């Protein structure tokens, strides 16, 4: 949570529970840019996201939602890009179109390719969701998940450092949380040395230790 001595009108509001992987992307981004915030618990077990009031902020009824002087924003990767750009953090999100595209392609890959692969395995093995308890479905999801992580392994072998290249960017925030989830899920995993080394590099960042590698898958 934000410091109590910061006036509320100078802070952004983050609506979403701190255990949500998508909320944690935003929290880690805030930590990297030194942005104060006021987080309020929304989501399963907390304030409802299907009320008319919340749906007026995000019609999808999902967290996170960020509210600042410009109004509400939703979609976690979009929020991270907005916060970095608004803070002028060109190290996290390059201003030139090509450099930015290199970062954004991996952010989009995380959302559209990697995330769907782990859904059944994570829900069945970690959340113990009865709807995802089918063993064959879980095994298929584990195989798909490991296959996607192989793509990340190959990329990190090429860069020898971070996803978009030699420097840490927003792509590493969204994918760092995905790696944490992969490593935290009780399942068989291939040995991916570049991913393991990458994870150790991320652990050097206080924001990741607080909002990524914090015992939450």
DRENROLUM-227823 format. One line per field, with one value per residue: x, y, z of N, C-alpha, C in turn; chain; residue in three letters. Coordinates in steps of 0.02 Angstrom, whole numbers. Example, Ala and Ser with C-alpha at 12.3 -4.5 7.8 and 13.67 -1.06 7.14 Angstrom:
2
n_x = [660; 642]
n_y = [-284; -112]
n_z = [390; 354]
ca_x = [615; 684]
ca_y = [-225; -53]
ca_z = [390; 357]
c_x = [660; 645]
c_y = [-165; 2]
c_z = [390; 394]
ch = [A; A]
aa = [Ala; Ser]
END
This chain:
217
n_x = [42; 16; 112; 50; 63; 54; -41; -201; -244; -129; -91; -105; -246; -259; -358; -384; -341; -191; -140; -166; -100; -99; -124; -8; 88; 67; 94; 230; 281; 252; 340; 463; 465; 451; 327; 198; 51; -121; -189; -332; -427; -499; -592; -601; -655; -647; -696; -830; -825; -924; -1019; -1124; -1057; -920; -913; -932; -809; -725; -783; -766; -763; -648; -491; -328; -389; -339; -343; -322; -290; -335; -438; -511; -413; -393; -337; -193; -62; -70; -90; 35; 119; 69; 97; 238; 270; 210; 286; 402; 496; 603; 691; 621; 520; 554; 563; 573; 495; 534; 612; 518; 424; 494; 492; 354; 308; 344; 276; 145; 149; 159; 31; -56; -10; 71; -2; -131; -87; -53; -168; -264; -180; -129; -247; -296; -192; -143; -244; -339; -460; -616; -672; -564; -501; -479; -369; -306; -326; -252; -123; -104; -104; 10; 110; 94; 122; 257; 313; 293; 374; 495; 516; 542; 659; 748; 751; 813; 937; 989; 991; 1060; 1032; 907; 732; 700; 825; 985; 952; 845; 669; 493; 443; 506; 447; 314; 340; 426; 343; 267; 364; 390; 267; 268; 378; 329; 223; 166; 229; 299; 445; 550; 730; 785; 914; 943; 825; 823; 939; 899; 793; 863; 930; 823; 786; 872; 812; 722; 584; 536; 561; 471; 344; 340; 424; 369; 317; 193; 108]
n_y = [-60; 117; 253; 329; 465; 528; 633; 584; 630; 641; 517; 365; 256; 84; -46; -203; -365; -411; -535; -569; -612; -522; -400; -393; -371; -235; -180; -211; -137; -8; -7; -10; 115; 200; 245; 308; 236; 194; 51; -50; -187; -290; -417; -599; -654; -530; -359; -349; -374; -370; -276; -135; -17; -54; -113; -3; 50; -51; -145; -280; -334; -369; -374; -295; -126; 36; 198; 366; 543; 552; 462; 294; 146; -12; -183; -264; -265; -154; -54; -59; -15; 114; 175; 171; 247; 368; 406; 434; 335; 279; 177; 66; 60; 85; 237; 241; 176; 45; -8; -5; -93; -214; -238; -240; -347; -460; -441; -450; -580; -649; -627; -678; -801; -874; -868; -935; -1067; -1116; -1115; -1223; -1315; -1239; -1200; -1326; -1388; -1297; -1204; -1300; -1317; -1388; -1394; -1401; -1521; -1633; -1760; -1789; -1670; -1582; -1635; -1613; -1474; -1448; -1497; -1408; -1288; -1305; -1313; -1184; -1116; -1162; -1086; -962; -997; -1019; -889; -819; -879; -824; -684; -679; -612; -517; -518; -434; -399; -335; -259; -229; -225; -179; -298; -395; -384; -430; -559; -608; -631; -732; -833; -855; -911; -1028; -1097; -1115; -1200; -1362; -1478; -1576; -1515; -1465; -1450; -1293; -1200; -1064; -997; -1019; -947; -821; -799; -789; -669; -581; -588; -502; -381; -273; -245; -358; -458; -419; -416; -518; -642; -688; -793; -817; -901]
n_z = [0; -19; 54; 203; 217; 97; -2; -62; -186; -259; -293; -389; -402; -375; -414; -357; -298; -209; -236; -365; -522; -627; -566; -492; -590; -616; -491; -476; -583; -536; -427; -493; -556; -452; -409; -310; -237; -207; -159; -175; -116; -230; -312; -315; -160; -105; -126; -242; -420; -511; -500; -543; -525; -529; -656; -735; -734; -785; -909; -922; -799; -726; -635; -647; -615; -649; -586; -621; -638; -767; -778; -779; -818; -897; -923; -895; -957; -1040; -946; -881; -985; -1003; -878; -874; -988; -956; -850; -912; -929; -1025; -1025; -986; -1080; -1236; -1335; -1474; -1621; -1666; -1562; -1458; -1510; -1504; -1368; -1342; -1419; -1349; -1232; -1280; -1327; -1207; -1157; -1255; -1304; -1210; -1086; -1111; -1121; -994; -919; -886; -820; -712; -644; -611; -536; -442; -399; -379; -443; -471; -598; -680; -660; -735; -778; -902; -970; -890; -906; -1043; -1044; -966; -1051; -1160; -1097; -1055; -1181; -1232; -1142; -1183; -1296; -1237; -1169; -1279; -1329; -1225; -1223; -1338; -1309; -1188; -1075; -1047; -1097; -1208; -1248; -1202; -1093; -950; -964; -983; -1034; -962; -839; -855; -904; -808; -698; -754; -766; -632; -594; -671; -614; -487; -491; -454; -548; -684; -758; -894; -898; -906; -926; -961; -930; -792; -753; -792; -704; -584; -609; -609; -477; -414; -412; -312; -328; -394; -300; -202; -264; -357; -342; -217; -146; -198; -324]
ca_x = [0; 53; 124; -8; 73; 48; -110; -232; -251; -65; -76; -152; -280; -256; -411; -367; -307; -119; -122; -179; -39; -103; -114; 63; 124; 60; 129; 302; 296; 253; 401; 520; 467; 445; 261; 155; -16; -169; -219; -392; -440; -556; -584; -626; -642; -645; -750; -853; -809; -982; -1068; -1131; -1005; -856; -918; -925; -736; -700; -842; -750; -769; -585; -438; -332; -408; -301; -378; -284; -326; -365; -492; -491; -381; -391; -289; -132; -4; -82; -77; 108; 147; 48; 133; 307; 274; 190; 342; 460; 546; 620; 728; 572; 481; 590; 520; 574; 446; 562; 631; 457; 393; 530; 467; 283; 293; 350; 220; 86; 158; 142; -41; -96; 16; 93; -55; -180; -58; -49; -230; -292; -132; -127; -311; -304; -139; -131; -309; -379; -526; -647; -685; -501; -471; -468; -298; -281; -324; -195; -61; -98; -86; 79; 152; 90; 157; 329; 332; 298; 433; 553; 526; 575; 727; 787; 761; 861; 1002; 1011; 1007; 1106; 1015; 836; 691; 705; 894; 1034; 927; 781; 613; 427; 433; 531; 399; 258; 365; 455; 288; 250; 415; 377; 210; 291; 422; 293; 170; 192; 223; 363; 471; 617; 785; 798; 965; 939; 769; 845; 985; 857; 756; 911; 942; 764; 785; 912; 770; 677; 514; 518; 558; 411; 281; 345; 448; 347; 282; 127; 118]
ca_y = [0; 179; 285; 366; 537; 553; 650; 536; 656; 637; 447; 327; 203; 19; -89; -272; -399; -415; -603; -577; -605; -462; -343; -391; -337; -163; -163; -213; -78; 50; -11; 7; 186; 239; 278; 295; 214; 171; -10; -73; -257; -310; -483; -655; -650; -460; -319; -380; -340; -376; -223; -83; 33; -78; -124; 62; 61; -103; -184; -351; -357; -400; -331; -231; -63; 92; 262; 426; 604; 543; 414; 223; 106; -83; -226; -254; -246; -85; -12; -55; 28; 182; 201; 182; 303; 429; 424; 448; 283; 252; 115; 13; 59; 131; 284; 231; 124; -22; -30; -17; -154; -272; -250; -255; -412; -511; -430; -478; -653; -673; -624; -714; -867; -909; -875; -988; -1134; -1139; -1105; -1284; -1344; -1198; -1205; -1393; -1408; -1247; -1181; -1359; -1303; -1451; -1390; -1413; -1578; -1689; -1773; -1783; -1599; -1553; -1658; -1577; -1405; -1448; -1503; -1346; -1237; -1316; -1298; -1111; -1095; -1177; -1027; -913; -1022; -1004; -817; -797; -901; -775; -619; -687; -566; -506; -542; -391; -385; -331; -218; -244; -185; -201; -367; -438; -382; -476; -627; -630; -659; -796; -882; -872; -957; -1093; -1130; -1127; -1249; -1431; -1516; -1592; -1462; -1477; -1409; -1236; -1162; -992; -972; -1019; -891; -761; -791; -764; -598; -543; -587; -446; -321; -272; -248; -427; -496; -400; -427; -575; -701; -676; -851; -823; -923]
ca_z = [0; -22; 118; 227; 217; 29; -16; -107; -254; -293; -306; -428; -368; -406; -390; -370; -243; -220; -257; -437; -561; -668; -520; -472; -644; -607; -429; -490; -624; -491; -388; -536; -573; -391; -409; -252; -257; -157; -185; -141; -132; -272; -343; -277; -88; -84; -157; -304; -483; -556; -484; -594; -514; -554; -728; -768; -739; -830; -928; -919; -730; -706; -607; -612; -643; -621; -593; -606; -658; -833; -775; -770; -869; -882; -958; -857; -997; -1063; -888; -870; -1037; -988; -820; -893; -1035; -920; -806; -953; -919; -1091; -1016; -981; -1142; -1281; -1372; -1547; -1638; -1671; -1495; -1422; -1537; -1477; -1300; -1342; -1449; -1297; -1186; -1313; -1328; -1141; -1147; -1305; -1318; -1150; -1035; -1124; -1115; -925; -882; -858; -773; -652; -608; -584; -490; -390; -374; -365; -470; -494; -670; -716; -626; -781; -781; -970; -985; -854; -939; -1107; -1028; -944; -1111; -1197; -1057; -1061; -1250; -1237; -1103; -1225; -1338; -1194; -1159; -1338; -1334; -1174; -1246; -1388; -1279; -1132; -1020; -1037; -1153; -1267; -1263; -1148; -1037; -919; -990; -961; -1054; -908; -784; -868; -911; -744; -659; -785; -747; -562; -592; -699; -566; -425; -501; -444; -610; -715; -801; -923; -872; -949; -890; -974; -891; -722; -744; -799; -641; -535; -622; -587; -404; -391; -414; -254; -348; -408; -237; -164; -299; -402; -307; -147; -121; -231; -393]
c_x = [44; 64; 65; 0; 71; -24; -139; -235; -186; -48; -126; -187; -273; -310; -394; -329; -234; -96; -133; -115; -40; -98; -41; 107; 125; 98; 205; 322; 299; 317; 461; 523; 459; 380; 221; 85; -57; -203; -278; -408; -505; -541; -609; -606; -642; -703; -767; -836; -867; -1036; -1071; -1075; -938; -857; -915; -851; -704; -758; -829; -757; -707; -538; -374; -367; -366; -339; -330; -323; -360; -423; -467; -457; -384; -348; -219; -72; -9; -67; -2; 140; 130; 89; 206; 314; 259; 246; 405; 515; 561; 663; 681; 532; 513; 543; 520; 529; 474; 580; 570; 424; 428; 507; 395; 267; 298; 296; 156; 90; 140; 66; -79; -73; 33; 36; -105; -152; -60; -116; -256; -245; -131; -190; -319; -255; -129; -197; -355; -452; -557; -659; -623; -464; -457; -393; -270; -277; -266; -130; -50; -77; -14; 126; 152; 128; 232; 354; 339; 360; 497; 568; 563; 647; 771; 801; 814; 931; 1031; 1032; 1059; 1090; 940; 797; 699; 777; 937; 1006; 858; 727; 547; 413; 455; 485; 344; 282; 398; 402; 266; 300; 405; 320; 229; 332; 384; 239; 198; 180; 293; 382; 538; 668; 800; 849; 960; 881; 788; 892; 947; 820; 802; 927; 883; 761; 829; 872; 721; 604; 491; 514; 494; 347; 282; 362; 433; 307; 213; 139; 80]
c_y = [62; 207; 328; 441; 567; 570; 606; 563; 655; 565; 418; 277; 139; -24; -161; -302; -413; -485; -615; -566; -542; -398; -337; -363; -261; -141; -162; -154; -15; 51; 10; 82; 231; 276; 258; 277; 197; 110; -30; -143; -265; -378; -537; -652; -579; -423; -348; -338; -345; -326; -172; -32; 10; -87; -59; 79; 12; -148; -259; -379; -391; -349; -345; -177; -10; 156; 318; 486; 597; 495; 343; 194; 33; -119; -213; -234; -175; -37; -4; -10; 101; 212; 215; 242; 369; 453; 440; 396; 247; 189; 55; 5; 109; 176; 272; 172; 53; -50; -47; -82; -217; -289; -274; -323; -467; -502; -460; -554; -683; -677; -671; -785; -906; -921; -930; -1058; -1160; -1140; -1169; -1314; -1305; -1205; -1274; -1411; -1361; -1225; -1239; -1349; -1368; -1451; -1404; -1474; -1637; -1699; -1765; -1710; -1564; -1572; -1623; -1505; -1400; -1453; -1438; -1290; -1244; -1300; -1222; -1086; -1112; -1119; -973; -933; -1005; -930; -793; -823; -851; -710; -624; -644; -563; -521; -500; -375; -381; -297; -240; -197; -210; -274; -414; -437; -432; -548; -653; -661; -726; -850; -903; -922; -1026; -1132; -1150; -1181; -1320; -1475; -1532; -1536; -1483; -1432; -1355; -1189; -1086; -961; -968; -959; -824; -747; -765; -691; -556; -538; -531; -382; -323; -277; -318; -469; -481; -422; -487; -638; -694; -733; -861; -846; -880]
c_z = [0; 49; 138; 223; 147; 16; -71; -178; -293; -312; -355; -382; -409; -374; -408; -311; -260; -240; -330; -476; -603; -626; -502; -527; -633; -544; -440; -534; -581; -450; -430; -549; -511; -385; -348; -276; -196; -186; -142; -164; -170; -302; -296; -204; -61; -116; -226; -365; -534; -541; -540; -587; -542; -630; -767; -776; -787; -848; -927; -848; -704; -674; -646; -652; -609; -636; -576; -631; -725; -835; -769; -831; -848; -933; -930; -899; -1023; -1006; -876; -922; -1023; -931; -837; -939; -1000; -875; -846; -947; -985; -1085; -1013; -1045; -1190; -1321; -1447; -1565; -1640; -1602; -1453; -1446; -1512; -1407; -1302; -1373; -1396; -1244; -1215; -1316; -1260; -1132; -1193; -1317; -1255; -1100; -1050; -1113; -1043; -889; -848; -806; -707; -611; -576; -530; -432; -358; -355; -386; -497; -569; -712; -688; -673; -793; -852; -992; -952; -888; -1006; -1096; -1006; -1004; -1151; -1162; -1064; -1131; -1260; -1199; -1140; -1272; -1299; -1181; -1219; -1346; -1285; -1188; -1295; -1355; -1224; -1073; -1009; -1101; -1215; -1287; -1201; -1085; -1013; -946; -961; -980; -999; -847; -796; -873; -848; -699; -688; -768; -675; -556; -618; -648; -502; -431; -495; -504; -635; -763; -832; -889; -923; -915; -901; -936; -817; -708; -748; -733; -586; -546; -598; -511; -374; -386; -356; -273; -365; -345; -198; -199; -347; -365; -232; -119; -152; -303; -443]
ch = [A; A; A; A; A; A; A; A; A; A; A; A; A; A; A; A; A; A; A; A; A; A; A; A; A; A; A; A; A; A; A; A; A; A; A; A; A; A; A; A; A; A; A; A; A; A; A; A; A; A; A; A; A; A; A; A; A; A; A; A; A; A; A; A; A; A; A; A; A; A; A; A; A; A; A; A; A; A; A; A; A; A; A; A; A; A; A; A; A; A; A; A; A; A; A; A; A; A; A; A; A; A; A; A; A; A; A; A; A; A; A; A; A; A; A; A; A; A; A; A; A; A; A; A; A; A; A; A; A; A; A; A; A; A; A; A; A; A; A; A; A; A; A; A; A; A; A; A; A; A; A; A; A; A; A; A; A; A; A; A; A; A; A; A; A; A; A; A; A; A; A; A; A; A; A; A; A; A; A; A; A; A; A; A; A; A; A; A; A; A; A; A; A; A; A; A; A; A; A; A; A; A; A; A; A; A; A; A; A; A; A; A; A; A; A; A; A]
aa = [Unk; Unk; Unk; Unk; Unk; Unk; Unk; Unk; Unk; Unk; Unk; Unk; Unk; Unk; Unk; Unk; Unk; Unk; Unk; Unk; Unk; Unk; Unk; Unk; Unk; Unk; Unk; Unk; Unk; Unk; Unk; Unk; Unk; Unk; Unk; Unk; Unk; Unk; Unk; Unk; Unk; Unk; Unk; Unk; Unk; Unk; Unk; Unk; Unk; Unk; Unk; Unk; Unk; Unk; Unk; Unk; Unk; Unk; Unk; Unk; Unk; Unk; Unk; Unk; Unk; Unk; Unk; Unk; Unk; Unk; Unk; Unk; Unk; Unk; Unk; Unk; Unk; Unk; Unk; Unk; Unk; Unk; Unk; Unk; Unk; Unk; Unk; Unk; Unk; Unk; Unk; Unk; Unk; Unk; Unk; Unk; Unk; Unk; Unk; Unk; Unk; Unk; Unk; Unk; Unk; Unk; Unk; Unk; Unk; Unk; Unk; Unk; Unk; Unk; Unk; Unk; Unk; Unk; Unk; Unk; Unk; Unk; Unk; Unk; Unk; Unk; Unk; Unk; Unk; Unk; Unk; Unk; Unk; Unk; Unk; Unk; Unk; Unk; Unk; Unk; Unk; Unk; Unk; Unk; Unk; Unk; Unk; Unk; Unk; Unk; Unk; Unk; Unk; Unk; Unk; Unk; Unk; Unk; Unk; Unk; Unk; Unk; Unk; Unk; Unk; Unk; Unk; Unk; Unk; Unk; Unk; Unk; Unk; Unk; Unk; Unk; Unk; Unk; Unk; Unk; Unk; Unk; Unk; Unk; Unk; Unk; Unk; Unk; Unk; Unk; Unk; Unk; Unk; Unk; Unk; Unk; Unk; Unk; Unk; Unk; Unk; Unk; Unk; Unk; Unk; Unk; Unk; Unk; Unk; Unk; Unk; Unk; Unk; Unk; Unk; Unk; Unk]
END
